[in-house]
Amino acid sequence: MDHDQQQESAHAPARRREMTRRQFLSYTLGGAGAFMVGGTILPMIRFAIDPLLAEKQQGEFVKVIEASKVTSEPQPVEFEVFTVDGWHESKRKMRAFVARGDDGRIYALSPVCKHLGCTVDWATHDPNEFFCPCHGARYTRDGEVLAVARGPLDEYEVREENGWVYLGSLKPNSRV
C-alpha cells in the first residue's frame, strides 16, 4: 500500500455494519421467546422457593386445662388447633398427656409413638408406663423409651398463665 492510499483510508468515514433481515428476525424472535419462557418459569420457581423464604412463625398456644387440676399422674387432655393447608382451613383435634414433674413444673407429652406412629396410652399395660398397643412400645412417665421405639415421646411447649395451662407446638423431648 502506498502512502496516498493510507491517507485516504485514514480519512474515509468508518463503514457501519448493518444488520441483515435474518439477524433482526433472529434477535427479535429469540428475545420474545426468552421473555415468554421466563414469564412461564419464574412463577413456578417462586412457587417452589416461597415456602423456604417465609418466616417461621411460632405456633399459637391453646388453653387446655386448669393448672390446679394437673397432678403427677399423666392425664389425657383433648384440644383443637386451627390449621391452614393451602386454601383449606380446618380445626384439628389433638391430644396430649399433661402432668407435673418431680421438679413441680408442668409438662405435656405427645401420644404419638415414635416406633410407627400409633397412639400410646397411660397405665393400660403397666400402672407407671405409657404403652403402645400396636407393637408393644413402652415409655416412662417422662416419655423415655423402655422398649421397641426409636426415641422418646415428643413434648409440647407449655406455658402457665393466670391459673391455666397452654400448649404450643411440638418439640423434641427435653426431659430425658
GIZI-V383263 format. One record per backbone hydrogen bond with DSSP energy under -1.0 kcal/mol. CO is the residue of the C=O (numbers start at 0). NH is the residue of the N-H. Records with the same first field share a line. If there is no record, write none. Layout:
CO: NH / NH
This chain:
1: 5
2: 6
3: 7
4: 8
5: 9
6: 10
19: 23
20: 24
21: 25
22: 26
23: 27
24: 28
25: 29
26: 30
27: 31
28: 32
29: 33
30: 34
31: 35
32: 36
33: 37
34: 38
35: 39
36: 40
37: 41
40: 44
41: 45
42: 46
43: 47
44: 48
45: 49
48: 51 / 52
49: 53
61: 166
64: 164
65: 68
66: 69
70: 99
74: 97
76: 95
78: 93
80: 91
82: 89
84: 87
87: 84
89: 82
91: 80
93: 78
95: 76
96: 108
97: 74
98: 106
100: 103
104: 100
106: 98
107: 155
108: 96
110: 119
112: 116
117: 112
120: 130
125: 128
128: 122
129: 138
130: 120
131: 135
136: 131
137: 145 / 146
138: 129
139: 142
142: 152
143: 139
146: 137 / 148
153: 109
154: 170
156: 167
158: 165
160: 163
162: 66
163: 160
164: 63 / 64
165: 158
166: 61
168: 156
170: 154
